[in-house]
Amino acid sequence: MTLRLVPPGQRKNNPYWLVYGRWRGRVIERSTRTTEEAAARRFLRRYELELNTRAAAGIPAETLDRTDELAAVRAAMARLPPLTRRPAGNVIAFRPTKK
C-alpha cells in the first residue's frame, strides 16, 4: 500500500490536502477536507487503518467510496418533494384502432 499526502493546490487546484496512491491495485484519491498538514496526517493514518481493517474482514475497498457516494445520494433524495400518485396533466388512454 503506497498512499501519500498531496499538498493543497498541486492536484486539481484543490484547497485541501489529498490522499493519493495505490491500494491493492486500485487508485485511491480522497480529500482530507482539511488545510492543516497535521490533521491531514492523522486522516491518512486513520484511512490506512480503515482500509486494512476492511481488507482483513474481506470487504472490498470500493465499498468505502461507494458508501460515501450512496450517503450523498440518499441525502439529496431526502430533500426532494414526495411523489404524488396523480398525473400532472390530462392523460388520454391510447387504444389501437382495428383495421
N, C-alpha and C positions, 0 to 999 in steps of 0.2 A: 504494500500500500504506500503510494507516494503522493500524499496530499501536502500542499503548501499554501501559504498565505500570499495573496496578491494585494499590494497596496492600493488605496483608492486612486481612481483615475487612470490606472495602467491598462485596464481591460474594460472596453465598452463605456468609457467615461463614467464609471460607477462611482458614487461618492462614498461607498462603503468598502471595507476590506472584503475580499472574496476568498473562499476555499476552493482551490483548483487542483486537479490532478487525476490520477487513475486509481481505481479500486476494483480489483477482480476483473480487469479488462474493460471496465466501463469508465467513461469520462464523467467526472464529478465537477460541477460548478455550482457553488452555493454561496449566497450572500450571507455575511455575518450580521448585517444590519447594524453595524457599529463603525464609528470613525476612529475609535481608540485601538491602538495596537494590542495593549494588554488584554482588553476584552475580546479582541479577535483571537488571540492565542488561547484564551480559556474556551471560546466557542469551538476552535479547532480540536482541542483535547476532548471535549465532550462529544463532538461529532464523530471523531475516530472511535471513541469508546462505544458509541451507539451503533456504528457500522459493524464493529467487531462483535458486539453482543448479538446483533441481528444475524450475522454470519454463523455464529455458534448455534443459534436457535434454528437455523435453516430458513430464515426469512430473506428473500432477495432484496438487494439494495434499491432497486427501482421502486419498491413499495414505499420507501421512505419519502421520495419526492412525490410519488403518486398520492400519498396521504395528504400532503400539503395542498396539492392541486385539488383533490376532492373536497377538502375542507373549504377552500375558496369558492368552489362551485356551489356547494351547499349554502354557504353564507349569501352568495349572490341570489340564489333561488329563493331564499327565505325573504328577501326584500321585495320580490315580485308580488303583485296583487294576486289573490286566489282566482283560479279559473272558474267560469260560470258554465252552467250546462245549456244555457240559452244561446242560440246562434246570434251573431252580431247583426245580421240583416235578414231580409226575406229569403227564405230558402224554397226553391221550387224543385219538386221531385222530378227526376228525369225518367220518362217512360218511353222505351223504344217503340216506334210505330211498326205495325205489321205490314209486310209487303205483299 
